[in-house]
Amino acid sequence: MSSSLQSKMPTIAPQKPPLAPPTPPARVVLPQPRGRGFTRGSLIGANFGSALEAIWANRLRSLLTALGIFIGVAAVIAAFTLTQGASAQITGRFSSLGVNTIQVRNGTASTRGAFGAGGTVQSLTLANANAIKQQVAHVSYISPVVSTTEQVVFGSENWNTPVDGVSTDYQTIQDWTMAEGLWFSTNDQTTAKSVAVIGQTVVQNLFTPTGTDPLNKTIRIGNQLFRVIGVLQAKGAGASANVDNIIFTPYTTALDRLKSSPYVDQILVTADDSSTVDQVQQDVTTLLEQRHHILKGQPDDFNTESSAQLLQQAQQVTQTLTFLLVGIASISLTVGGIGIMNIMLVSVTERTHEIGIRMAVGARRMDIRNQFLIEALTLSLVGGIIGMLLGLVVGYVVTNATGLPFVISPTSLLMPFAISAVIGVAFGLYPAVRASRLDPIDALHSE
């Protein structure tokens, strides 16, 4: 073929091989946690650890924040311990009377509808006591009580002390134990002998300074001489006074030599069984109304109360005092709770960027809320534990100083945790919810 003919033929370009289809990108498989995923317990543990780290990172600020909590908890525990000690002391005092004991006291005078103090009407006599003993069933022990206060002298020592004239049954009614000597006898009571049984406080003030044994020594009570025939075992402080600061004599002697009065101050009656106390109290009331010629509808010139009634009244007083003291101490807890809310709001503001990062990597709003709520709860619980320890120490010191028993009840130990938990949740909820509602984009843009 000639060259001219070849030049006129079209040139065919070589074809490129077809392109291979694009290779899809490799799939990145992230490691999955074993099992069915993170448990609720592990999330709470992580939030708790995060809370401790945040508290430790701001130690001074956290301590100052918890200060209001542990001062408030300490005040509540100290007040509760004090009132519990007072309640235990009062309960012990009235329990010493016996659950079956009924007290009959002189009545209250009334002038134009205005009532005076209890005991302003002198109406009880020895004849009343004898009539109760003879005519009222289910009475096991009975004792008139003649009360006065006298200056007592032995040698160069003197002491002012209550003096009660009582019967031989009084030792059993009040459960007195002899440390030395004997209680006076029925013959001493019948013949009105000038004999005395003294308490430990009287011994310490009259005989201990000179190292003298009080048994069979002669003391002067008022203007009368008495021979000490017995020393009582110490009982300690009672409901309102030191019960060991006392001298007992036969009631016949007290009426004749110390008071010179036909009236007694009260009559103690003990029923033979707890089931008969109400019946005995009713029978005593009916008998005395008949003997005092009190018409139906008129007020009695005497009062009768059982030990159970007196104990209930005393417990109501201590319960009211407990509510009052705890209520006052709770004011500082409220201030402490406001401090926690304030510092948590500051923490949310400071950690906005951190919250945004957590939300960007998959944290839910509930996780953010729980993190800050647990942080507030942890801060409150730490303050509560410190407050409990401080409150128990203060309560111990105060009860020892006032002579009250130191009582630790389960309530004293559980109360700080309950109070702290309530305050932590109540005052930490708003900052926690506020943190969980932050917009992730806005939070990431914050610095």
RADAGI-V239421 format. One record per residue. N is the residue number from 1. RES is the residue in three letters. SS is DSSP state (2 for helix, 1 for strand, 0 for the rest). PSI is psi in degrees with one decimal (NA if undefined). D_LAST is the distance of its C-alpha to the last C-alpha in whole Angstrom. Layout:
[[N:RES:SS:PSI:D_LAST] [N:RES:SS:PSI:D_LAST]]
This chain:
[[1:MET:0:139.6:84] [2:SER:0:163.7:84] [3:SER:2:-30.9:81] [4:SER:2:-35.7:81] [5:LEU:2:-37.1:81] [6:GLN:2:-32.1:78] [7:SER:2:-25.5:76] [8:LYS:2:-13.1:76] [9:MET:0:139.1:75] [10:PRO:0:147.0:71] [11:THR:0:126.8:69] [12:ILE:0:120.1:67] [13:ALA:0:146.8:63] [14:PRO:0:136.8:62] [15:GLN:0:140.0:60] [16:LYS:0:146.2:56] [17:PRO:0:145.6:56] [18:PRO:0:143.9:54] [19:LEU:0:143.5:50] [20:ALA:0:147.5:49] [21:PRO:0:145.3:47] [22:PRO:0:141.1:43] [23:THR:0:125.7:42] [24:PRO:0:147.7:39] [25:PRO:0:147.5:36] [26:ALA:0:138.7:36] [27:ARG:0:126.5:35] [28:VAL:0:119.4:32] [29:VAL:0:115.6:33] [30:LEU:0:144.0:30] [31:PRO:0:134.8:32] [32:GLN:0:146.9:32] [33:PRO:0:149.2:33] [34:ARG:0:156.2:36] [35:GLY:0:-146.0:38] [36:ARG:0:12.1:37] [37:GLY:0:-177.5:33] [38:PHE:0:137.7:31] [39:THR:0:164.0:33] [40:ARG:2:-35.4:31] [41:GLY:2:-40.6:32] [42:SER:2:-36.0:30] [43:LEU:2:-42.6:27] [44:ILE:2:-40.7:28] [45:GLY:2:-40.5:28] [46:ALA:2:-41.4:25] [47:ASN:2:-37.5:23] [48:PHE:2:-42.7:25] [49:GLY:2:-40.9:24] [50:SER:2:-37.4:21] [51:ALA:2:-43.1:21] [52:LEU:2:-39.7:23] [53:GLU:2:-42.4:21] [54:ALA:2:-39.2:18] [55:ILE:2:-42.1:21] [56:TRP:2:-32.2:22] [57:ALA:2:-26.6:19] [58:ASN:0:62.2:19] [59:ARG:2:-50.5:23] [60:LEU:2:-44.6:24] [61:ARG:2:-40.2:21] [62:SER:2:-39.4:23] [63:LEU:2:-44.4:26] [64:LEU:2:-33.8:26] [65:THR:2:-42.9:25] [66:ALA:2:-13.4:28] [67:LEU:2:-44.1:30] [68:GLY:2:-34.1:31] [69:ILE:2:-50.2:32] [70:PHE:2:-23.3:34] [71:ILE:2:-42.7:36] [72:GLY:2:-45.1:37] [73:VAL:2:-40.1:38] [74:ALA:2:-41.0:40] [75:ALA:2:-41.4:41] [76:VAL:2:-46.4:42] [77:ILE:2:-40.5:44] [78:ALA:2:-43.6:46] [79:ALA:2:-41.1:47] [80:PHE:2:-41.2:48] [81:THR:2:-40.7:50] [82:LEU:2:-46.6:52] [83:THR:2:-32.1:53] [84:GLN:2:-39.8:54] [85:GLY:2:-42.3:56] [86:ALA:2:-40.7:58] [87:SER:2:-41.7:58] [88:ALA:2:-38.3:60] [89:GLN:2:-43.8:62] [90:ILE:2:-42.0:63] [91:THR:2:-43.4:64] [92:GLY:2:-38.3:66] [93:ARG:2:-49.5:68] [94:PHE:2:-27.7:69] [95:SER:2:-27.3:69] [96:SER:0:-22.1:72] [97:LEU:0:-20.6:74] [98:GLY:0:140.1:74] [99:VAL:0:-12.9:73] [100:ASN:0:9.1:77] [101:THR:1:139.5:77] [102:ILE:1:130.8:78] [103:GLN:1:127.5:78] [104:VAL:1:118.3:80] [105:ARG:1:160.7:79] [106:ASN:1:154.0:81] [107:GLY:1:-165.7:80] [108:THR:1:132.0:78] [109:ALA:1:146.6:80] [110:SER:1:126.1:80] [111:THR:1:110.9:81] [112:ARG:0:41.7:81] [113:GLY:0:-6.6:78] [114:ALA:1:123.9:76] [115:PHE:1:137.7:76] [116:GLY:1:-164.5:76] [117:ALA:1:156.5:74] [118:GLY:1:139.9:75] [119:GLY:1:6.3:79] [120:THR:1:-13.6:80] [121:VAL:1:115.8:83] [122:GLN:0:106.4:85] [123:SER:0:-17.0:87] [124:LEU:0:135.7:87] [125:THR:1:171.7:90] [126:LEU:2:-31.7:92] [127:ALA:2:-37.1:94] [128:ASN:2:-45.2:91] [129:ALA:2:-42.8:89] [130:ASN:2:-36.9:93] [131:ALA:2:-40.8:93] [132:ILE:2:-43.8:90] [133:LYS:2:-35.5:91] [134:GLN:2:-31.7:94] [135:GLN:2:-17.3:93] [136:VAL:0:126.8:90] [137:ALA:0:160.0:89] [138:HIS:0:24.3:87] [139:VAL:1:120.3:86] [140:SER:1:-37.2:86] [141:TYR:1:149.6:85] [142:ILE:1:143.9:86] [143:SER:1:121.6:85] [144:PRO:1:152.4:86] [145:VAL:1:122.2:83] [146:VAL:1:114.1:84] [147:SER:1:138.0:82] [148:THR:1:169.6:82] [149:THR:1:129.1:80] [150:GLU:1:159.1:82] [151:GLN:1:126.4:82] [152:VAL:1:135.8:84] [153:VAL:1:136.8:85] [154:PHE:1:115.1:86] [155:GLY:0:-124.2:88] [156:SER:0:-0.4:86] [157:GLU:1:146.2:83] [158:ASN:1:156.5:82] [159:TRP:1:139.3:79] [160:ASN:1:124.5:78] [161:THR:1:151.2:78] [162:PRO:1:144.8:78] [163:VAL:1:123.0:82] [164:ASP:1:128.7:82] [165:GLY:1:121.8:86] [166:VAL:1:178.3:85] [167:SER:0:176.9:88] [168:THR:0:-24.5:88] [169:ASP:0:-17.7:86] [170:TYR:2:-33.3:83] [171:GLN:2:-41.0:82] [172:THR:2:-40.4:82] [173:ILE:2:-43.5:80] [174:GLN:2:-1.2:77] [175:ASP:0:50.7:77] [176:TRP:0:139.0:78] [177:THR:0:138.9:79] [178:MET:1:130.4:81] [179:ALA:1:-29.2:80] [180:GLU:1:141.6:84] [181:GLY:1:-156.7:87] [182:LEU:0:159.3:88] [183:TRP:0:155.7:87] [184:PHE:0:154.6:90] [185:SER:0:174.3:93] [186:THR:2:-35.8:94] [187:ASN:2:-41.3:97] [188:ASP:2:-37.8:95] [189:GLN:2:-42.9:94] [190:THR:2:-41.2:97] [191:THR:0:2.3:99] [192:ALA:0:50.5:96] [193:LYS:0:150.7:96] [194:SER:0:72.2:93] [195:VAL:1:154.6:91] [196:ALA:1:145.7:87] [197:VAL:1:126.0:84] [198:ILE:1:152.9:82] [199:GLY:0:170.3:78] [200:GLN:2:-33.5:76] [201:THR:2:-37.6:74] [202:VAL:2:-40.3:78] [203:VAL:2:-45.1:79] [204:GLN:2:-30.7:76] [205:ASN:2:-22.2:77] [206:LEU:2:-35.9:81] [207:PHE:0:-33.9:82] [208:THR:2:-40.3:79] [209:PRO:2:-30.1:79] [210:THR:2:0.0:83] [211:GLY:0:32.1:82] [212:THR:0:139.4:85] [213:ASP:0:121.3:85] [214:PRO:0:-17.9:86] [215:LEU:0:129.7:88] [216:ASN:0:12.7:91] [217:LYS:0:154.8:90] [218:THR:1:127.9:91] [219:ILE:1:157.9:89] [220:ARG:1:119.1:89] [221:ILE:1:111.0:87] [222:GLY:0:-116.9:88] [223:ASN:0:11.1:91] [224:GLN:1:145.5:92] [225:LEU:1:135.4:93] [226:PHE:1:148.5:91] [227:ARG:1:130.0:91] [228:VAL:1:117.8:88] [229:ILE:1:-7.5:89] [230:GLY:1:152.0:86] [231:VAL:1:131.9:82] [232:LEU:1:149.9:79] [233:GLN:0:143.0:76] [234:ALA:0:141.2:73] [235:LYS:0:-23.3:71] [236:GLY:0:-173.5:68] [237:ALA:1:144.5:66] [238:GLY:0:-155.6:67] [239:ALA:0:-37.6:65] [240:SER:0:-6.6:66] [241:ALA:0:172.0:68] [242:ASN:1:108.7:69] [243:VAL:0:-14.4:72] [244:ASP:0:-10.8:73] [245:ASN:0:77.9:74] [246:ILE:1:150.2:78] [247:ILE:1:132.2:81] [248:PHE:1:137.4:83] [249:THR:1:165.2:87] [250:PRO:1:141.4:89] [251:TYR:2:-29.7:89] [252:THR:2:-39.6:93] [253:THR:2:-42.0:92] [254:ALA:2:-41.2:89] [255:LEU:2:-34.3:91] [256:ASP:2:-41.9:94] [257:ARG:2:-25.8:93] [258:LEU:2:-38.5:89] [259:LYS:2:-28.5:89] [260:SER:0:55.4:92] [261:SER:0:146.3:91] [262:PRO:0:-5.6:92] [263:TYR:1:150.4:89] [264:VAL:0:158.5:86] [265:ASP:0:-31.7:82] [266:GLN:1:166.1:82] [267:ILE:1:125.2:83] [268:LEU:1:128.5:81] [269:VAL:1:130.9:82] [270:THR:1:123.8:81] [271:ALA:1:156.3:82] [272:ASP:0:-13.5:83] [273:ASP:0:152.4:80] [274:SER:2:-26.0:77] [275:SER:2:-15.4:78] [276:THR:2:4.0:81] [277:VAL:2:-49.2:78] [278:ASP:2:-39.3:78] [279:GLN:2:-42.9:82] [280:VAL:2:-42.1:83] [281:GLN:2:-41.8:81] [282:GLN:2:-42.5:82] [283:ASP:2:-39.1:86] [284:VAL:2:-43.5:85] [285:THR:2:-45.8:84] [286:THR:2:-43.6:87] [287:LEU:2:-46.0:89] [288:LEU:2:-33.9:88] [289:GLU:2:-37.7:88] [290:GLN:2:-43.2:92] [291:ARG:2:-29.1:93] [292:HIS:0:3.8:91] [293:HIS:0:48.0:92] [294:ILE:0:121.5:89] [295:LEU:0:157.2:89] [296:LYS:0:132.2:87] [297:GLY:0:-17.2:84] [298:GLN:0:149.1:84] [299:PRO:0:144.6:82] [300:ASP:0:150.7:83] [301:ASP:0:23.9:83] [302:PHE:1:166.3:82] [303:ASN:1:140.4:78] [304:THR:1:133.1:78] [305:GLU:1:137.6:75] [306:SER:1:163.2:74] [307:SER:2:-35.2:72] [308:ALA:2:-39.5:70] [309:GLN:2:-42.5:69] [310:LEU:2:-40.8:69] [311:LEU:2:-40.8:66] [312:GLN:2:-41.7:64] [313:GLN:2:-43.2:64] [314:ALA:2:-39.7:63] [315:GLN:2:-33.6:60] [316:GLN:2:-37.9:59] [317:VAL:2:-46.6:59] [318:THR:2:-32.5:56] [319:GLN:2:-41.3:54] [320:THR:2:-41.9:54] [321:LEU:2:-37.6:53] [322:THR:2:-47.7:50] [323:PHE:2:-39.0:49] [324:LEU:2:-49.9:49] [325:LEU:2:-42.9:47] [326:VAL:2:-36.6:45] [327:GLY:2:-41.4:44] [328:ILE:2:-43.4:43] [329:ALA:2:-25.5:41] [330:SER:2:-18.3:39] [331:ILE:2:-41.7:38] [332:SER:2:-29.3:36] [333:LEU:2:-39.1:34] [334:THR:2:-42.7:33] [335:VAL:2:-41.8:31] [336:GLY:2:-38.3:30] [337:GLY:2:-39.0:29] [338:ILE:2:-36.3:27] [339:GLY:2:-39.9:25] [340:ILE:2:-43.5:24] [341:MET:2:-42.1:22] [342:ASN:2:-46.7:21] [343:ILE:2:-31.1:19] [344:MET:2:-35.5:18] [345:LEU:2:-39.7:16] [346:VAL:2:-41.2:14] [347:SER:2:-39.7:14] [348:VAL:2:-41.8:13] [349:THR:2:-41.8:10] [350:GLU:2:-29.7:9] [351:ARG:0:26.2:9] [352:THR:2:-43.2:8] [353:HIS:2:-41.1:6] [354:GLU:2:-41.0:10] [355:ILE:2:-41.0:11] [356:GLY:2:-42.0:11] [357:ILE:2:-43.3:12] [358:ARG:2:-41.3:15] [359:MET:2:-35.5:16] [360:ALA:2:-31.4:16] [361:VAL:0:8.1:18] [362:GLY:0:2.5:20] [363:ALA:0:136.3:20] [364:ARG:0:164.1:21] [365:ARG:2:-35.5:20] [366:MET:2:-37.0:23] [367:ASP:2:-42.1:22] [368:ILE:2:-44.0:18] [369:ARG:2:-45.9:21] [370:ASN:2:-35.8:23] [371:GLN:2:-49.4:21] [372:PHE:2:-31.5:19] [373:LEU:2:-42.6:23] [374:ILE:2:-34.0:24] [375:GLU:2:-43.7:22] [376:ALA:2:-40.2:24] [377:LEU:2:-41.5:27] [378:THR:2:-43.5:27] [379:LEU:2:-40.5:26] [380:SER:2:-39.9:29] [381:LEU:2:-38.3:31] [382:VAL:2:-45.2:31] [383:GLY:2:-36.8:31] [384:GLY:2:-40.7:34] [385:ILE:2:-45.1:36] [386:ILE:2:-41.0:36] [387:GLY:2:-37.0:37] [388:MET:2:-46.4:40] [389:LEU:2:-44.0:41] [390:LEU:2:-40.2:41] [391:GLY:2:-39.7:43] [392:LEU:2:-38.7:46] [393:VAL:2:-46.5:46] [394:VAL:2:-42.8:46] [395:GLY:2:-39.3:49] [396:TYR:2:-43.5:51] [397:VAL:2:-44.9:51] [398:VAL:2:-43.9:52] [399:THR:2:-38.2:54] [400:ASN:2:-37.8:56] [401:ALA:2:-32.1:57] [402:THR:2:-0.2:58] [403:GLY:0:15.8:60] [404:LEU:0:152.2:59] [405:PRO:0:143.4:58] [406:PHE:0:113.1:55] [407:VAL:0:123.8:54] [408:ILE:0:115.3:51] [409:SER:0:162.4:51] [410:PRO:2:-31.0:49] [411:THR:2:-38.2:47] [412:SER:2:-31.4:46] [413:LEU:2:-31.6:44] [414:LEU:2:-27.1:43] [415:MET:2:-45.2:42] [416:PRO:2:-39.2:39] [417:PHE:2:-39.4:37] [418:ALA:2:-44.8:38] [419:ILE:2:-45.6:36] [420:SER:2:-41.3:33] [421:ALA:2:-43.1:33] [422:VAL:2:-44.4:33] [423:ILE:2:-43.5:31] [424:GLY:2:-42.6:28] [425:VAL:2:-43.8:29] [426:ALA:2:-44.5:29] [427:PHE:2:-11.9:26] [428:GLY:2:-9.1:24] [429:LEU:2:-44.0:24] [430:TYR:2:-48.9:23] [431:PRO:2:-37.4:19] [432:ALA:2:-43.8:20] [433:VAL:2:-38.3:21] [434:ARG:2:-40.4:18] [435:ALA:2:-39.1:15] [436:SER:2:-19.0:18] [437:ARG:0:6.6:18] [438:LEU:0:143.4:14] [439:ASP:0:127.4:14] [440:PRO:2:-41.1:13] [441:ILE:2:-46.9:12] [442:ASP:2:-36.8:10] [443:ALA:2:-38.5:8] [444:LEU:2:-30.5:8] [445:HIS:2:-16.5:7] [446:SER:0:154.1:4] [447:GLU:0:NA:0]]
